[in-house]
């Protein structure tokens, strides 16, 4: 049994938590932690604020467009002796490093104190730490003396559909840092928690993490495919401005995904081509990363395909609106054409010449010339339009 700040951890593929109490470094109030049926629940109070959340649901995070801001970071560890939540402290990290076996630390919503702990314990290069603190970067791989720094993207169902993950990787450890929620990591941790066998090699674990992030694009793109089909059907039934706005919004999302996937695809192309190296890379792990590269090519092709489909959908929308406008204009033209001879007849007999006034008078003349000619004109025009297919 290993104790990490009051959290009792039992080896053997599982993690059991007892009711414990620890003092938060940034809060004078105690932080109560309980675990029941595999779900950890934290409750803390800071001034007037009161936040409660379940880690099984991902915890609080600052989604794009969501005003819920995390007051503390969330840290998980995958290790031969522990799989679960971890309080990020110098003592815990030193214990993990001293264990002699490979471990993975996943840090969500990191704070300045967390980066300070990582800097003091692992002695990361200042440039790597600076890059890790700033999000919105291109996918890349920076090689340092004893570790590499990677920026990898995955997909999540949030505002921009992207999660950016920064990785510190060596043959002894893997540290992932991200601000957005990463459901793929939770599923991967569950797999390691349920398995009884020891962890595999470092490169294979890195492959599983990157593969989980890359494969997370496929469900999001499948939703795009279904929604594009629905938009096309709705456009034919009833085209509206809301559909056009959604098409533009989806194109913007695909552009953002393309900007993330294309550098990532080029990164793995260079990695497999010998332009870069990963610690612990073997022939077998290279085969696995080649599979990731294949998935990235497929994702890139799908993004380009869906962009073309959205462009076609926009063309269909504009054509449908133009055709409906033409139908309306044709109907208005038919109505105006019908009233044109009627206006001529009424205007001709409405002239105040003496002869017309003296000789065209009485009910028979009114019915024949005033009413009859207009009815005959309307019937002739309607028959002509019907035969031409204009009506």
N, C-alpha and C positions, 0 to 999 in steps of 0.2 A: 504493500500500500504506500502511495506517495501522497504527501500533503502539500498543496499549493495554496497558501494563504487561507487555511480553514476549509479547503475543498478536498475531501477524501476521495482519492482516485484509486481504483482497483484495476490491475492489469488483467489481460485476458480478453480483449476485444470489447469490453463494456466499461461504462463509467457510471458510478453511483454517487449521488450527492446527498450529503446530510444537511440538515438545517444548520446554517453557520452564520457568523456575523463577522464583518470586517469593516475597517474604517476606510472610507474613500479619501484619497489624497487631496481632493479638491472640495470636500464637503465635511462639515463638522458633524453631520448626522450619520449614524451607522447605516450601512448598506446591508439589508437582509436578503439572503439568497436561499431559495428552496428549490428542490428538484422533486417532481412527482411524475411517475410514468414517463420518464425521458424528456420532460419539459421543464426548463428552468424558468423561474419567474422572479424578476427583480422589482423591488419597490424602493424608491428613494424620494427624499423630500429636500428641496433646495429653496429656502425662502418661502414664497407664496406658491411656487410651482409644485405640482404633484404628478408624477408620471409613473404608470405601471404598464408593463409590456411583457409579452411572452417571446422568448428567444426562438421557440419553435416556429413562430410566424415571421421570423426575420428581424424582429426588434424595430425600434424607431429609426428612421433614416430620413435624410433630407432629400427627398425626391425632387426632381426638377418640376417646378410648378406646384409643389406641395410645401406648405408653410410649416410642417412639422419638422423641427430641428432637433437633432440628437444632442443631449447635454453631456453624453459620455460615449466613448468608443466601445465597440464590441470586439472581443478577441476570442478566437477559437484555436485549438491546437490539435494536430494529429500526430501521434507519437506511438511507439510500441507499447508504452505503459499508460498512455492517456489519450482519449479522444473525447473532446468536449470543450466547454468554455474554459477560458484561462484569464486570470487577472494579470494584465501586462505590467510586470515589475522587473527590476534588475535581478532580484533574487530568483524569480521563477525562470527568467531567461538564462541565468547562469547555471541553474540546475539542469535545464534542457541541454545546454551546450556541454555540460560536464557528463551527461549520460553516455556520450560516445556514439549514439545512434542518430540516424537522420530524423528530422522532424519538420513539420509544416505548420506555420503560424499564419492565420488569416485575420487581418486587422481591418475592421470596417469603421468608417467615420473616425479616422485617426485625429488626434489632437496634437498640439505642440509638445505636450509632455510625453506622448507616445513616441514621437520622432526623437526626442531627447534621449529616451531610454534606448531606442534602437542605436542611436549614435554612440552612446557610452558603452553598450555591451558588445556590439558587433564591429565598431570602428569602421563604419561604412565611409566611403569617399564622400567629401562634402558635395561634389557635383551630383553624385547619385542621390543623396538625400534631398538636395535642392530640386532635382527633377521629380522626385517622388512626392514632394509637397505641392507641386503645381500640376493640376490636371488639365486636360484638353490638349494632350500632346499626340504626335503621330506614333504609330506602332514602330518600335525600334528595339535594338539590342546593343547595349553598351558593355564592352568587355573591360573589367578592371583586373587588378592583380589576382585576387583570390575569389572573386565572384563576378557575376554578370547582372546587369540591370535590364529588365525587359518591360516594355509597355505593350499590353495585349488588350484587345477589345472583345467583348461578348455582347449578347442581346438580352434585353429585359423588357417587359411590357410597361414601360414608363413613357414619359413625354417624348424623349428623343430616341427611344428604343435601344440605347447603348449603355453599357457599363464599362468603364475604363479601369483596368487592373494593372498595378505596378508590382513587379516581382523582383525580389533580391534572391538570387539563386546561386548555390554552390553545392558541392558534393556532400556537405554536412547539414545544410538547412535550406528551406524555402520559405520566404516571407512574402505574402501577398497583401497589398494595400489597395483599398478601394473605398469610394464614398457612396456609390449607389449599391442597392441591394443586389446580391448575386445568388439567385436561387440554385444555379448549377453547383455552387460550392456546398450548399446545404445538403443536396442529394449525394454529393461525393463524400462528405463527412459521414453521412448515414451509412454508406456502404462500408467505410473503414471501421465504423463503430460495430457493425454487425459481424464482420469477418473475424475469424480467430487467428489467422495466419499472420506472421510478422509483415511489416511493410516491405514493399519491393524497393528496387533501386531508386536513387534520386531522380535520374533522367526519366524513368518510367512514371513516377509520380508527377513530374512536371508535364509530361505528355498528357496524362489523364486530366490535369487541370486545364491545360490549353485546349485539349479536345472537347472538354465540357463547355468551355466558353465558345469555341467555334461552332459546335453543334447547336448551341442555343439560338443561332441565327435561323435555323431551319423552321421551327414552329412560327417564329415571327413572320418569315417570308411566306409561309403557307397561309397565314391570316391575310397577308397582302393579296395573295392570289385569289382567295375566296372573296375578299372585299372588292377587288377589281371586277370580278364577274357580276357581283351584285350591283355595282355602280353601272355597268353596261346595261343590265336588264332594267334598272330604274330609269336610266336615261331614255330608253326606248318608250317606256310607259309614261313617264312624266318628268321631263328635264326641268331642273330648278337650279338656282344659284348656289344652293347648299351643296349640291353634287360637284359643281365646278370648284368650289372652295375646298372640298375634301380631296379632289384630284390634285390640286396644287399642294395641299398639305402633305399628301402621301409622296409626291415627287420630292418635296423638301426632305422628308425623312429618308427616302432612298438615296438622295445625294449625300446626306450625312453618313449613312451606313457605308456608302461607296468610298467616302474619304477615309473611313476607318479600316475597311477590309482591304483596299488596294495596297496600302503600305504594309499591312500585315502579310498579305500574300507575297509581296516582294521580299519581306524579311525572311520567310521560310524558304523562298527560292534561293536566296543567298546562303542560308544556313545549309541547305542540302547540296549546294554547288561548291561548298568549301570556302565561301567568303567570310564565314563566321563559325565559331565553335562554341559548344556548350560543355560545361564541366560534366564529366561522367558519361559522355556520349559514347555509345557502343554501336555495333552494326545492327543489333536488334532494335535499339531505341531509334536509330536512324530510319528504320523501316516504319516505325510508328509515326514519326514526324512527317514522313513522306505521305502518310495517310491524312494527316492534318492539312498538308499543302494541297492535296487533292480536294479536300472539302472546301478549302478557301477558294479554289478555282471554281468549283460548282457554285458557291455562294456569290462570287463575283459575277458569274454568268447569269445567275438568277436575278440579281439586282439590275443588271443591264436589261434583261428581258422584261422585267416588271416596269422599268422606266419606259421602255418602248410601248408596252401595253397601256400605260397611263397616258402617254402621248397619243396613242390611237384612241383611247377613251375620250380624251379631250377633243380630238377631231370629230369623233362620233357625236359628242355633245354639241359642238358648234354646228355640225351639219344638221342635227335634229332641230335645233333652235332655228336655223336658217330655213329649213323646210317648213316648219310650222308657221314661220313668219310669211313665207311665200303662200301658204294655204290661206292665211288670213287676208293677205293682200289680194289674192285671187277672188275671194268672196266679196271683198269690198269693191273690187273692180266690176264684178258681175252686177252688184247692186247699183253702182254708179252708171253702168251701161244701160240698165233697165230704165232708170229715171231720165236718161238723156233724151230719148224720143218723146217721153211724156212731157218733159219740160218744153220741147219744141212745139208739140200739139197745143198745149195750154197757152204758150206764148203767142202762137199764130192766131188762134181764135180769140185771144184777149186783146187784139189790136182794135182801136177805136175808130176804124174807117167807117164812113157813112154807109157804104154798100153792105158791109158785113152786119152792121147794126140793123139796117132796114130789111134785108132779105133772108138772113139766117136767124130765125126766131121761132118760138113755139117748142112744145115738148118733143115732137118727133125729131127735129133738128138737134136738140140738146142730147137726146138719147143716142142718136146715130153718130153725130160728129163729136159731141163732147165726151160721151162715155164709151161708145162702141169702138171708136178708133184707138183709145187708150188700152182697152181690154185686148183688142186684136194685136196691138203692138207688143204687149207683155207676153201674150201667148206665142207669137212668132219668135221673140227673143228667147224665151224659155226653151222652146223646142230646139232652136239652133244651138244653145249652150248644152242642152242634154245630149244631142247627137255628137258634139265635139268632146264631150266628157269634161267640160268645165264646171259642171254643176252637180 
